[in-house]
Amino acid sequence: MTRGLFITLEGGDGSGKSTQAELLREWLTGEGRTVVRTREPGGTEVGVEIRELVLHHRGDISPRAEALLYAADRAHHVATLVRPALTRGEVVVQDRYLDSSVAYQGAGRVLDPGEVRRLSDWAAEGLLPDLTVLLDLDSAAARARLDVARTRYDRLEAEASAFHDRVRGAYLDLAAAEPDRFLVIDATRPVEEIAAAIRERVRGLL
């Protein structure tokens, strides 16, 4: 069976990844594709427990421990959910993947981005997305959106603006380094315009 398609959505908190992932899932399903919509962390039962720990644990988690926890989730998620779906020829639409680790734990936590990337590549056994959609939004606009949508912030959302500025910069650097894999979209554009731009790019991959 032909290998499926692996699409990830990246960007800062509040950039609209979940909205666009759902719109893409609906469109692909309408096109007759079998779609697995998932996320990291939290795409498996093990991942749900890791997600609760890394995002809602009360108290500090050291940056290296945090990076390792995300890598553990990724290793299990890819082995048990993502690769099997791709082998079946399905489309995987995923909210966050290894680029999040490079941006958040590498740049945000001021670890070595290269080391974080190598850790993620090892955890995922080298699996890269066919397309990564980066929804780009500055930290002030993202915070304003979160203030409307959230009653409480998780550990990463609660970080200062300097942290989120580093994350955004790292994402843009990643996209510049791999332009064939990335589609960068201004996340302030109307929701349907963004969805249409994503669909146009995905059509060329189907």
C-alpha positions as protocol buffer text, in pm:
chain_id: "A"
residue {
  index: 1
  type: MET
  ca { x: 0 y: 0 z: 0 }
}
residue {
  index: 2
  type: THR
  ca { x: 123 y: 350 z: -83 }
}
residue {
  index: 3
  type: ARG
  ca { x: 262 y: 541 z: 213 }
}
residue {
  index: 4
  type: GLY
  ca { x: 23 y: 800 z: 350 }
}
residue {
  index: 5
  type: LEU
  ca { x: 76 y: 1171 z: 401 }
}
residue {
  index: 6
  type: PHE
  ca { x: 215 y: 1329 z: 718 }
}
residue {
  index: 7
  type: ILE
  ca { x: 115 y: 1692 z: 782 }
}
residue {
  index: 8
  type: THR
  ca { x: 205 y: 1886 z: 1095 }
}
residue {
  index: 9
  type: LEU
  ca { x: 90 y: 2226 z: 1217 }
}
residue {
  index: 10
  type: GLU
  ca { x: 327 y: 2442 z: 1416 }
}
residue {
  index: 11
  type: GLY
  ca { x: 327 y: 2786 z: 1573 }
}
residue {
  index: 12
  type: GLY
  ca { x: 307 y: 2963 z: 1903 }
}
residue {
  index: 13
  type: ASP
  ca { x: 25 y: 2917 z: 2150 }
}
residue {
  index: 14
  type: GLY
  ca { x: -285 y: 3096 z: 2023 }
}
residue {
  index: 15
  type: SER
  ca { x: -186 y: 3088 z: 1656 }
}
residue {
  index: 16
  type: GLY
  ca { x: -486 y: 2879 z: 1547 }
}
residue {
  index: 17
  type: LYS
  ca { x: -332 y: 2536 z: 1494 }
}
residue {
  index: 18
  type: SER
  ca { x: -625 y: 2339 z: 1634 }
}
residue {
  index: 19
  type: THR
  ca { x: -878 y: 2532 z: 1424 }
}
residue {
  index: 20
  type: GLN
  ca { x: -683 y: 2476 z: 1104 }
}
residue {
  index: 21
  type: ALA
  ca { x: -616 y: 2110 z: 1185 }
}
residue {
  index: 22
  type: GLU
  ca { x: -989 y: 2049 z: 1217 }
}
residue {
  index: 23
  type: LEU
  ca { x: -1073 y: 2239 z: 898 }
}
residue {
  index: 24
  type: LEU
  ca { x: -807 y: 2040 z: 711 }
}
residue {
  index: 25
  type: ARG
  ca { x: -940 y: 1712 z: 853 }
}
residue {
  index: 26
  type: GLU
  ca { x: -1292 y: 1799 z: 739 }
}
residue {
  index: 27
  type: TRP
  ca { x: -1174 y: 1887 z: 388 }
}
residue {
  index: 28
  type: LEU
  ca { x: -958 y: 1577 z: 349 }
}
residue {
  index: 29
  type: THR
  ca { x: -1241 y: 1355 z: 470 }
}
residue {
  index: 30
  type: GLY
  ca { x: -1469 y: 1516 z: 213 }
}
residue {
  index: 31
  type: GLU
  ca { x: -1208 y: 1433 z: -51 }
}
residue {
  index: 32
  type: GLY
  ca { x: -1240 y: 1067 z: 43 }
}
residue {
  index: 33
  type: ARG
  ca { x: -922 y: 1039 z: 250 }
}
residue {
  index: 34
  type: THR
  ca { x: -893 y: 851 z: 577 }
}
residue {
  index: 35
  type: VAL
  ca { x: -755 y: 1101 z: 826 }
}
residue {
  index: 36
  type: VAL
  ca { x: -594 y: 1052 z: 1165 }
}
residue {
  index: 37
  type: ARG
  ca { x: -596 y: 1378 z: 1357 }
}
residue {
  index: 38
  type: THR
  ca { x: -361 y: 1377 z: 1653 }
}
residue {
  index: 39
  type: ARG
  ca { x: -133 y: 1595 z: 1864 }
}
residue {
  index: 40
  type: GLU
  ca { x: 186 y: 1602 z: 2066 }
}
residue {
  index: 41
  type: PRO
  ca { x: 198 y: 1559 z: 2349 }
}
residue {
  index: 42
  type: GLY
  ca { x: -118 y: 1363 z: 2421 }
}
residue {
  index: 43
  type: GLY
  ca { x: -195 y: 1161 z: 2110 }
}
residue {
  index: 44
  type: THR
  ca { x: -189 y: 827 z: 2295 }
}
residue {
  index: 45
  type: GLU
  ca { x: -286 y: 706 z: 2641 }
}
residue {
  index: 46
  type: VAL
  ca { x: 77 y: 730 z: 2748 }
}
residue {
  index: 47
  type: GLY
  ca { x: 96 y: 1072 z: 2586 }
}
residue {
  index: 48
  type: VAL
  ca { x: -202 y: 1200 z: 2784 }
}
residue {
  index: 49
  type: GLU
  ca { x: -15 y: 1127 z: 3106 }
}
residue {
  index: 50
  type: ILE
  ca { x: 303 y: 1291 z: 2976 }
}
residue {
  index: 51
  type: ARG
  ca { x: 102 y: 1594 z: 2860 }
}
residue {
  index: 52
  type: GLU
  ca { x: -44 y: 1641 z: 3206 }
}
residue {
  index: 53
  type: LEU
  ca { x: 304 y: 1623 z: 3355 }
}
residue {
  index: 54
  type: VAL
  ca { x: 484 y: 1862 z: 3119 }
}
residue {
  index: 55
  type: LEU
  ca { x: 206 y: 2118 z: 3087 }
}
residue {
  index: 56
  type: HIS
  ca { x: 29 y: 2114 z: 3423 }
}
residue {
  index: 57
  type: HIS
  ca { x: 276 y: 1985 z: 3679 }
}
residue {
  index: 58
  type: ARG
  ca { x: 296 y: 2214 z: 3981 }
}
residue {
  index: 59
  type: GLY
  ca { x: 657 y: 2301 z: 4037 }
}
residue {
  index: 60
  type: ASP
  ca { x: 966 y: 2319 z: 3822 }
}
residue {
  index: 61
  type: ILE
  ca { x: 1077 y: 2066 z: 3564 }
}
residue {
  index: 62
  type: SER
  ca { x: 1438 y: 2110 z: 3453 }
}
residue {
  index: 63
  type: PRO
  ca { x: 1475 y: 2202 z: 3084 }
}
residue {
  index: 64
  type: ARG
  ca { x: 1659 y: 1881 z: 2996 }
}
residue {
  index: 65
  type: ALA
  ca { x: 1403 y: 1668 z: 3176 }
}
residue {
  index: 66
  type: GLU
  ca { x: 1128 y: 1852 z: 2990 }
}
residue {
  index: 67
  type: ALA
  ca { x: 1298 y: 1787 z: 2655 }
}
residue {
  index: 68
  type: LEU
  ca { x: 1335 y: 1418 z: 2739 }
}
residue {
  index: 69
  type: LEU
  ca { x: 969 y: 1387 z: 2838 }
}
residue {
  index: 70
  type: TYR
  ca { x: 859 y: 1535 z: 2505 }
}
residue {
  index: 71
  type: ALA
  ca { x: 1096 y: 1299 z: 2325 }
}
residue {
  index: 72
  type: ALA
  ca { x: 954 y: 1001 z: 2515 }
}
residue {
  index: 73
  type: ASP
  ca { x: 603 y: 1100 z: 2410 }
}
residue {
  index: 74
  type: ARG
  ca { x: 721 y: 1139 z: 2050 }
}
residue {
  index: 75
  type: ALA
  ca { x: 889 y: 800 z: 2038 }
}
residue {
  index: 76
  type: HIS
  ca { x: 577 y: 620 z: 2162 }
}
residue {
  index: 77
  type: HIS
  ca { x: 339 y: 829 z: 1950 }
}
residue {
  index: 78
  type: VAL
  ca { x: 528 y: 771 z: 1625 }
}
residue {
  index: 79
  type: ALA
  ca { x: 578 y: 399 z: 1688 }
}
residue {
  index: 80
  type: THR
  ca { x: 221 y: 320 z: 1793 }
}
residue {
  index: 81
  type: LEU
  ca { x: 4 y: 569 z: 1602 }
}
residue {
  index: 82
  type: VAL
  ca { x: 173 y: 775 z: 1332 }
}
residue {
  index: 83
  type: ARG
  ca { x: 380 y: 515 z: 1146 }
}
residue {
  index: 84
  type: PRO
  ca { x: 102 y: 252 z: 1146 }
}
residue {
  index: 85
  type: ALA
  ca { x: -140 y: 508 z: 1000 }
}
residue {
  index: 86
  type: LEU
  ca { x: 107 y: 609 z: 729 }
}
residue {
  index: 87
  type: THR
  ca { x: 172 y: 245 z: 647 }
}
residue {
  index: 88
  type: ARG
  ca { x: -204 y: 201 z: 595 }
}
residue {
  index: 89
  type: GLY
  ca { x: -194 y: 488 z: 344 }
}
residue {
  index: 90
  type: GLU
  ca { x: -381 y: 733 z: 568 }
}
residue {
  index: 91
  type: VAL
  ca { x: -328 y: 1106 z: 615 }
}
residue {
  index: 92
  type: VAL
  ca { x: -197 y: 1210 z: 955 }
}
residue {
  index: 93
  type: VAL
  ca { x: -282 y: 1568 z: 1055 }
}
residue {
  index: 94
  type: GLN
  ca { x: -87 y: 1649 z: 1369 }
}
residue {
  index: 95
  type: ASP
  ca { x: -81 y: 1946 z: 1604 }
}
residue {
  index: 96
  type: ARG
  ca { x: 291 y: 1993 z: 1694 }
}
residue {
  index: 97
  type: TYR
  ca { x: 588 y: 1768 z: 1627 }
}
residue {
  index: 98
  type: LEU
  ca { x: 966 y: 1786 z: 1652 }
}
residue {
  index: 99
  type: ASP
  ca { x: 985 y: 2150 z: 1541 }
}
residue {
  index: 100
  type: SER
  ca { x: 800 y: 2240 z: 1861 }
}
residue {
  index: 101
  type: SER
  ca { x: 1076 y: 2080 z: 2066 }
}
residue {
  index: 102
  type: VAL
  ca { x: 1348 y: 2269 z: 1881 }
}
residue {
  index: 103
  type: ALA
  ca { x: 1159 y: 2596 z: 1924 }
}
residue {
  index: 104
  type: TYR
  ca { x: 1029 y: 2558 z: 2280 }
}
residue {
  index: 105
  type: GLN
  ca { x: 1294 y: 2347 z: 2452 }
}
residue {
  index: 106
  type: GLY
  ca { x: 1582 y: 2453 z: 2228 }
}
residue {
  index: 107
  type: ALA
  ca { x: 1529 y: 2828 z: 2190 }
}
residue {
  index: 108
  type: GLY
  ca { x: 1271 y: 2888 z: 2462 }
}
residue {
  index: 109
  type: ARG
  ca { x: 1455 y: 2698 z: 2735 }
}
residue {
  index: 110
  type: VAL
  ca { x: 1794 y: 2799 z: 2592 }
}
residue {
  index: 111
  type: LEU
  ca { x: 1916 y: 2445 z: 2531 }
}
residue {
  index: 112
  type: ASP
  ca { x: 2124 y: 2354 z: 2227 }
}
residue {
  index: 113
  type: PRO
  ca { x: 1872 y: 2341 z: 1937 }
}
residue {
  index: 114
  type: GLY
  ca { x: 2093 y: 2094 z: 1750 }
}
residue {
  index: 115
  type: GLU
  ca { x: 2097 y: 1854 z: 2043 }
}
residue {
  index: 116
  type: VAL
  ca { x: 1721 y: 1881 z: 2083 }
}
residue {
  index: 117
  type: ARG
  ca { x: 1671 y: 1813 z: 1712 }
}
residue {
  index: 118
  type: ARG
  ca { x: 1899 y: 1509 z: 1723 }
}
residue {
  index: 119
  type: LEU
  ca { x: 1710 y: 1377 z: 2025 }
}
residue {
  index: 120
  type: SER
  ca { x: 1380 y: 1418 z: 1843 }
}
residue {
  index: 121
  type: ASP
  ca { x: 1512 y: 1259 z: 1525 }
}
residue {
  index: 122
  type: TRP
  ca { x: 1631 y: 961 z: 1729 }
}
residue {
  index: 123
  type: ALA
  ca { x: 1297 y: 931 z: 1910 }
}
residue {
  index: 124
  type: ALA
  ca { x: 1103 y: 942 z: 1582 }
}
residue {
  index: 125
  type: GLU
  ca { x: 1354 y: 722 z: 1395 }
}
residue {
  index: 126
  type: GLY
  ca { x: 1407 y: 999 z: 1143 }
}
residue {
  index: 127
  type: LEU
  ca { x: 1044 y: 1045 z: 1042 }
}
residue {
  index: 128
  type: LEU
  ca { x: 984 y: 1393 z: 897 }
}
residue {
  index: 129
  type: PRO
  ca { x: 653 y: 1545 z: 785 }
}
residue {
  index: 130
  type: ASP
  ca { x: 574 y: 1580 z: 418 }
}
residue {
  index: 131
  type: LEU
  ca { x: 444 y: 1927 z: 500 }
}
residue {
  index: 132
  type: THR
  ca { x: 477 y: 2151 z: 805 }
}
residue {
  index: 133
  type: VAL
  ca { x: 239 y: 2446 z: 824 }
}
residue {
  index: 134
  type: LEU
  ca { x: 380 y: 2726 z: 1039 }
}
residue {
  index: 135
  type: LEU
  ca { x: 116 y: 2970 z: 1159 }
}
residue {
  index: 136
  type: ASP
  ca { x: 321 y: 3278 z: 1239 }
}
residue {
  index: 137
  type: LEU
  ca { x: 195 y: 3521 z: 1504 }
}
residue {
  index: 138
  type: ASP
  ca { x: 380 y: 3768 z: 1724 }
}
residue {
  index: 139
  type: SER
  ca { x: 373 y: 3712 z: 2099 }
}
residue {
  index: 140
  type: ALA
  ca { x: 157 y: 4016 z: 2181 }
}
residue {
  index: 141
  type: ALA
  ca { x: -119 y: 3909 z: 1941 }
}
residue {
  index: 142
  type: ALA
  ca { x: -96 y: 3551 z: 2065 }
}
residue {
  index: 143
  type: ARG
  ca { x: -130 y: 3664 z: 2427 }
}
residue {
  index: 144
  type: ALA
  ca { x: -437 y: 3869 z: 2342 }
}
residue {
  index: 145
  type: ARG
  ca { x: -600 y: 3563 z: 2185 }
}
residue {
  index: 146
  type: LEU
  ca { x: -514 y: 3345 z: 2482 }
}
residue {
  index: 147
  type: ASP
  ca { x: -654 y: 3599 z: 2725 }
}
residue {
  index: 148
  type: VAL
  ca { x: -990 y: 3559 z: 2553 }
}
residue {
  index: 149
  type: ALA
  ca { x: -979 y: 3180 z: 2520 }
}
residue {
  index: 150
  type: ARG
  ca { x: -821 y: 3064 z: 2849 }
}
residue {
  index: 151
  type: THR
  ca { x: -929 y: 3054 z: 3209 }
}
residue {
  index: 152
  type: ARG
  ca { x: -582 y: 2931 z: 3305 }
}
residue {
  index: 153
  type: TYR
  ca { x: -249 y: 2900 z: 3128 }
}
residue {
  index: 154
  type: ASP
  ca { x: -35 y: 2590 z: 3103 }
}
residue {
  index: 155
  type: ARG
  ca { x: 335 y: 2598 z: 3196 }
}
residue {
  index: 156
  type: LEU
  ca { x: 450 y: 2709 z: 2851 }
}
residue {
  index: 157
  type: GLU
  ca { x: 169 y: 2954 z: 2781 }
}
residue {
  index: 158
  type: ALA
  ca { x: 248 y: 3125 z: 3112 }
}
residue {
  index: 159
  type: GLU
  ca { x: 607 y: 3204 z: 3014 }
}
residue {
  index: 160
  type: ALA
  ca { x: 713 y: 3568 z: 2963 }
}
residue {
  index: 161
  type: SER
  ca { x: 702 y: 3739 z: 2624 }
}
residue {
  index: 162
  type: ALA
  ca { x: 1080 y: 3704 z: 2580 }
}
residue {
  index: 163
  type: PHE
  ca { x: 1040 y: 3325 z: 2590 }
}
residue {
  index: 164
  type: HIS
  ca { x: 771 y: 3335 z: 2322 }
}
residue {
  index: 165
  type: ASP
  ca { x: 975 y: 3578 z: 2111 }
}
residue {
  index: 166
  type: ARG
  ca { x: 1262 y: 3326 z: 2112 }
}
residue {
  index: 167
  type: VAL
  ca { x: 1021 y: 3049 z: 2015 }
}
residue {
  index: 168
  type: ARG
  ca { x: 885 y: 3250 z: 1723 }
}
residue {
  index: 169
  type: GLY
  ca { x: 1234 y: 3334 z: 1603 }
}
residue {
  index: 170
  type: ALA
  ca { x: 1337 y: 2969 z: 1615 }
}
residue {
  index: 171
  type: TYR
  ca { x: 1031 y: 2866 z: 1412 }
}
residue {
  index: 172
  type: LEU
  ca { x: 1111 y: 3120 z: 1142 }
}
residue {
  index: 173
  type: ASP
  ca { x: 1472 y: 3001 z: 1133 }
}
residue {
  index: 174
  type: LEU
  ca { x: 1357 y: 2641 z: 1093 }
}
residue {
  index: 175
  type: ALA
  ca { x: 1126 y: 2738 z: 807 }
}
residue {
  index: 176
  type: ALA
  ca { x: 1403 y: 2932 z: 633 }
}
residue {
  index: 177
  type: ALA
  ca { x: 1635 y: 2631 z: 661 }
}
residue {
  index: 178
  type: GLU
  ca { x: 1380 y: 2385 z: 514 }
}
residue {
  index: 179
  type: PRO
  ca { x: 1162 y: 2586 z: 272 }
}
residue {
  index: 180
  type: ASP
  ca { x: 1051 y: 2277 z: 79 }
}
residue {
  index: 181
  type: ARG
  ca { x: 893 y: 2127 z: 393 }
}
residue {
  index: 182
  type: PHE
  ca { x: 745 y: 2442 z: 543 }
}
residue {
  index: 183
  type: LEU
  ca { x: 449 y: 2656 z: 447 }
}
residue {
  index: 184
  type: VAL
  ca { x: 461 y: 2980 z: 648 }
}
residue {
  index: 185
  type: ILE
  ca { x: 131 y: 3165 z: 684 }
}
residue {
  index: 186
  type: ASP
  ca { x: 52 y: 3492 z: 858 }
}
residue {
  index: 187
  type: ALA
  ca { x: -182 y: 3379 z: 1136 }
}
residue {
  index: 188
  type: THR
  ca { x: -358 y: 3717 z: 1146 }
}
residue {
  index: 189
  type: ARG
  ca { x: -521 y: 3640 z: 809 }
}
residue {
  index: 190
  type: PRO
  ca { x: -889 y: 3536 z: 813 }
}
residue {
  index: 191
  type: VAL
  ca { x: -945 y: 3173 z: 912 }
}
residue {
  index: 192
  type: GLU
  ca { x: -1088 y: 3069 z: 575 }
}
residue {
  index: 193
  type: GLU
  ca { x: -803 y: 3236 z: 382 }
}
residue {
  index: 194
  type: ILE
  ca { x: -554 y: 3038 z: 587 }
}
residue {
  index: 195
  type: ALA
  ca { x: -749 y: 2716 z: 532 }
}
residue {
  index: 196
  type: ALA
  ca { x: -759 y: 2779 z: 156 }
}
residue {
  index: 197
  type: ALA
  ca { x: -382 y: 2835 z: 142 }
}
residue {
  index: 198
  type: ILE
  ca { x: -323 y: 2510 z: 329 }
}
residue {
  index: 199
  type: ARG
  ca { x: -560 y: 2316 z: 102 }
}
residue {
  index: 200
  type: GLU
  ca { x: -383 y: 2452 z: -207 }
}
residue {
  index: 201
  type: ARG
  ca { x: -48 y: 2324 z: -83 }
}
residue {
  index: 202
  type: VAL
  ca { x: -190 y: 1988 z: 29 }
}
residue {
  index: 203
  type: ARG
  ca { x: -356 y: 1927 z: -311 }
}
residue {
  index: 204
  type: GLY
  ca { x: -13 y: 1917 z: -467 }
}
residue {
  index: 205
  type: LEU
  ca { x: 92 y: 1640 z: -227 }
}
residue {
  index: 206
  type: LEU
  ca { x: -211 y: 1413 z: -260 }
}
